[in-house]
Amino acid sequence: MIVLSIDGVVEILAPAKLNLFLEILAKRPDGYHEIESLMVAVDLFDVLRFAPDPSGDVTLRCDDPSLPVGGENLVIKAADRLRAATGCRQGARIELRKSIPAQAGLAGGSSDAAATLVGLDRLWNLGTPPGLLKQLAGEIGSDVAFFLQHTRAAVCRGRGERVEEIALPQALSFVLICPPVGVSTVEVYQHVRPPDGPRSIDPVLDALANDDLPQLGELLFNRLQTVAETIRPELVRVRNALAGFSPPFVGSLMSGSGSAYFGLCRDRASAVDAAREIDPLGLGCVRAVTCGPLEQAENAS
């Protein structure tokens, strides 16, 4: 998350995420699922601008007409939760420019919600304690806490709200494919069944710590992928296309509940070349993305 403040207006770049590992451990009494996931933030950003509104109203405008701009949008939900928790009665005009597609498993809505908590806290000079912001993030959505941490990579547990930052030895580069169809996260989780013997995340973390990209590529795993591909069989074409590109990919996977897929590359140049080669296949929107230092992400935006 990159935050800029200019002339009383706060602008935030809200990144997308990829899941390099996602296991479902159990169904919780509250209806959610207990997960264990390795998430990385990449340089595909939504842009949010926050300006004061003397009327005291909080309003949202979005350049994607298919998205709601009322209370069902996580941006407005985050603003309402922050105002209720702090007693703030100030207003804001929020503009959202979307680049992260919806229903793609990239958590654009959650990232926008985290950006809203941070942006309005700064716009309104609230100085909200980090613990309270973290609590609000957990109440808004499962992935919001990851983006609030302002980290490149983390293991997320619970229903996603328990975030443990992970060091990256180097930047990670990917080719990201976003098909023209989406997948409902709710529907995917309704059909997933926790395994009797969950897969361990430890080998993935060891490969990452040892900077062993080929091993990391072999260990990429997502328990939700088979379920999402059963719901949307047309996505199998994307999976098969990526599997056929080795090299340059050391591994490929669906992110989250889909529908986006990614191929892990050895470096940024390989990802850029692979994206050019894949784009004519007509699989969807294709681009090279990187999980790297914040200054690198800012330059890429």
C-alpha positions in Angstrom: 0.0 0.0 0.0 1.5 3.4 -1.1 0.1 6.5 0.6 0.4 10.0 -0.8 -1.0 13.3 0.7 -1.2 16.3 -1.5 -3.1 19.6 -0.7 -5.4 18.0 1.8 -6.2 15.0 -0.5 -5.0 11.5 0.4 -4.3 9.1 -2.5 -3.6 5.4 -1.9 -2.4 2.7 -4.3 -4.1 -0.5 -3.1 -2.3 -3.7 -4.3 -3.7 -7.0 -5.4 -2.6 -10.2 -3.8 -1.7 -13.7 -4.9 -1.9 -16.9 -2.9 1.2 -19.1 -3.4 -0.3 -21.6 -0.9 -3.8 -22.0 0.4 -5.0 -24.9 2.5 -8.4 -25.2 4.1 -8.0 -26.7 7.6 -11.6 -26.8 9.0 -15.1 -25.4 8.9 -15.5 -22.9 11.8 -18.6 -22.6 14.1 -19.1 -19.1 12.7 -19.5 -20.4 9.2 -16.1 -19.3 7.9 -13.3 -21.7 7.1 -10.0 -22.0 9.0 -7.2 -21.4 6.5 -3.4 -21.3 6.2 -2.1 -19.3 3.3 1.0 -17.6 1.9 0.0 -14.3 0.4 2.1 -11.8 -1.6 1.2 -8.3 -2.6 1.9 -7.5 -6.3 2.2 -4.3 -8.3 -1.4 -4.3 -9.7 -3.1 -1.4 -8.0 -6.5 0.1 -7.5 -6.3 3.9 -6.8 -8.4 5.6 -4.1 -8.6 9.3 -3.5 -10.0 10.8 -0.3 -11.1 14.4 -0.1 -12.9 16.1 2.8 -16.6 16.8 2.5 -17.9 19.6 4.8 -21.5 18.2 4.6 -20.4 15.3 6.8 -21.5 12.7 4.2 -19.3 9.8 3.0 -19.8 9.1 -0.7 -18.1 6.8 -3.2 -17.6 7.2 -7.0 -16.2 4.4 -9.0 -15.1 4.2 -12.7 -16.5 0.6 -12.9 -20.3 1.0 -13.3 -20.8 -2.7 -12.5 -19.7 -2.2 -8.8 -22.1 -0.9 -6.2 -21.2 2.3 -4.4 -23.5 2.0 -1.4 -23.3 0.2 1.9 -22.6 -3.2 0.2 -19.3 -1.9 -1.1 -16.4 -2.7 1.3 -15.1 0.8 1.0 -18.3 2.3 2.4 -18.4 -0.5 5.0 -14.9 0.4 6.1 -15.7 4.1 6.3 -18.9 3.4 8.4 -17.0 1.0 10.8 -14.2 3.6 11.3 -16.7 6.4 12.0 -18.7 4.3 14.4 -15.6 3.1 16.3 -14.0 6.6 16.7 -17.1 8.7 17.0 -16.0 10.8 14.0 -18.6 12.8 12.1 -16.5 14.2 9.4 -17.3 13.5 5.7 -15.4 12.4 2.7 -15.7 12.1 -1.0 -14.0 8.9 -2.2 -13.0 8.2 -5.8 -12.1 4.6 -6.7 -10.3 3.8 -10.0 -10.3 0.0 -10.5 -7.6 -2.0 -12.1 -8.0 -5.2 -10.0 -10.8 -7.2 -11.5 -13.7 -8.4 -9.2 -14.3 -12.2 -8.6 -10.7 -13.0 -9.6 -9.2 -14.2 -6.3 -7.0 -11.1 -6.1 -8.8 -9.5 -3.1 -9.3 -6.1 -4.7 -12.3 -5.3 -2.5 -10.4 -6.2 0.7 -7.4 -4.1 -0.4 -9.7 -1.2 -1.1 -11.2 -1.6 2.4 -7.8 -1.5 4.1 -6.8 1.5 2.0 -10.0 3.2 3.2 -9.2 2.6 6.8 -5.7 4.1 6.4 -6.8 6.9 4.0 -9.7 8.2 6.2 -7.7 7.9 9.3 -5.1 10.2 7.8 -7.6 12.5 6.1 -9.6 13.0 9.3 -6.4 13.1 11.5 -7.9 10.5 13.8 -4.7 8.8 15.0 -6.6 5.5 15.4 -4.6 3.0 17.5 -3.2 0.2 15.2 -4.9 -2.4 17.4 -8.3 -0.9 16.7 -7.6 -0.6 13.0 -6.6 -4.3 13.0 -9.9 -5.2 14.8 -11.9 -3.3 12.3 -10.1 -4.9 9.4 -11.0 -8.4 10.8 -14.6 -7.4 11.1 -14.8 -6.1 7.5 -13.4 -9.1 5.7 -11.0 -12.0 5.9 -8.2 -10.5 3.7 -8.3 -6.9 4.9 -5.8 -7.5 7.7 -3.2 -8.6 5.3 -3.3 -5.4 3.3 -3.4 -3.3 6.5 0.0 -4.8 7.5 1.6 -3.0 4.6 3.8 -6.1 4.0 5.1 -7.8 0.9 4.5 -11.3 2.0 2.8 -13.0 5.0 1.3 -16.2 6.2 -2.3 -15.7 7.0 -4.2 -18.0 9.4 -7.6 -18.1 11.2 -10.0 -16.9 8.6 -7.2 -14.7 7.2 -7.1 -12.1 10.0 -4.0 -13.5 11.8 -1.0 -12.2 9.8 2.6 -13.2 10.2 5.0 -11.2 8.0 7.5 -13.3 5.9 10.8 -12.1 4.6 11.5 -12.4 0.8 15.1 -13.0 -0.2 14.4 -11.5 -3.6 11.5 -10.0 -5.6 9.1 -12.5 -7.1 7.9 -12.1 -10.7 4.7 -13.5 -12.2 2.6 -13.5 -15.3 -1.0 -12.9 -14.3 -4.0 -13.9 -16.4 -7.4 -12.6 -15.5 -10.1 -14.4 -17.6 -13.2 -12.6 -18.6 -15.3 -14.7 -16.2 -15.4 -14.4 -12.5 -16.0 -16.9 -9.7 -18.1 -16.4 -6.6 -16.0 -16.7 -3.5 -19.1 -17.7 -1.5 -20.0 -20.4 -3.9 -16.5 -21.9 -3.9 -16.3 -22.0 -0.1 -19.8 -23.6 0.0 -18.5 -26.5 -2.0 -15.0 -27.0 -0.6 -14.4 -29.8 1.9 -11.5 -29.6 4.4 -9.2 -32.6 3.9 -8.6 -35.3 6.6 -4.9 -34.6 6.3 -4.2 -30.9 5.5 -1.1 -30.2 3.4 1.8 -28.5 5.4 2.9 -25.0 4.5 6.4 -25.6 5.9 8.1 -26.9 2.7 6.8 -23.8 0.9 8.2 -21.5 3.5 11.6 -23.4 3.5 11.8 -23.1 -0.3 11.1 -19.4 -0.1 13.6 -18.8 2.7 16.3 -20.7 0.7 15.5 -18.7 -2.4 14.8 -21.9 -4.3 12.4 -20.8 -7.0 12.2 -24.2 -8.8 11.3 -25.9 -5.5 8.8 -23.1 -4.7 7.2 -23.6 -8.1 6.7 -27.3 -7.6 5.1 -26.7 -4.2 2.5 -24.0 -5.3 -0.8 -25.3 -3.9 -4.4 -24.1 -3.7 -7.1 -26.3 -2.2 -9.8 -24.1 -3.8 -8.6 -24.5 -7.4 -10.3 -27.8 -8.2 -13.6 -26.5 -6.8 -13.5 -23.3 -8.8 -12.7 -25.2 -12.0 -15.6 -27.5 -11.4 -17.9 -24.5 -11.0 -16.3 -22.8 -14.1 -15.0 -25.6 -16.4 -13.9 -23.0 -19.0 -11.1 -22.0 -16.6 -9.3 -25.3 -17.2 -8.2 -23.9 -20.6 -6.2 -21.2 -18.7 -4.7 -23.8 -16.3 -3.6 -26.0 -19.2 -2.1 -23.1 -21.2 0.0 -22.1 -18.3 1.1 -25.7 -17.6 2.4 -25.8 -21.2 4.8 -22.9 -20.6 7.7 -24.5 -18.8 10.0 -22.8 -19.1 9.7 -19.8 -18.5 7.4 -20.8 -15.6 8.7 -22.8 -12.7 5.1 -23.3 -11.5 1.6 -22.0 -12.0 -1.6 -21.8 -9.9 -5.0 -20.2 -9.5 -5.1 -17.4 -6.9 -7.6 -17.6 -4.0 -11.1 -18.7 -5.2 -10.3 -17.7 -8.8 -10.7 -16.8 -11.5 -7.2 -15.4 -12.0 -4.1 -17.6 -12.6 -0.5 -16.8 -12.4 2.8 -18.3 -13.5 5.9 -17.9 -11.4 9.0 -16.8 -13.4 12.7 -16.7 -12.6 12.9 -12.9 -13.0 11.0 -9.8 -14.2 12.4 -10.0 -17.8 11.2 -13.6 -18.2 7.8 -12.6 -17.0 7.5 -9.7 -19.4 8.6 -11.9 -22.3 6.1 -14.7 -21.3 3.3 -12.2 -21.0 3.9 -11.0 -24.6 3.9 -14.6 -25.8 0.7 -15.6 -23.9 -1.4 -12.5 -24.7 -2.3 -13.5 -28.2 -3.9 -16.8 -26.9 -7.0 -14.9 -25.9 -7.2 -16.2 -22.3 -8.0 -12.9 -20.8 -6.1 -9.8 -19.6 -2.4 -10.7 -19.3 0.3 -8.7 -17.6 3.6 -9.2 -15.8 3.5 -8.4 -12.1 6.1 -8.3 -9.3 6.1 -8.7 -5.6 9.0 -6.5 -4.7 10.2 -3.6 -2.6 7.7 -0.7 -2.2 9.9 1.6 -4.1 10.0 -0.8 -7.0 6.2 -1.1 -6.9 5.8 2.6 -6.9 7.9 3.0 -10.0 6.0 0.2 -11.7 2.6 1.9 -11.0 
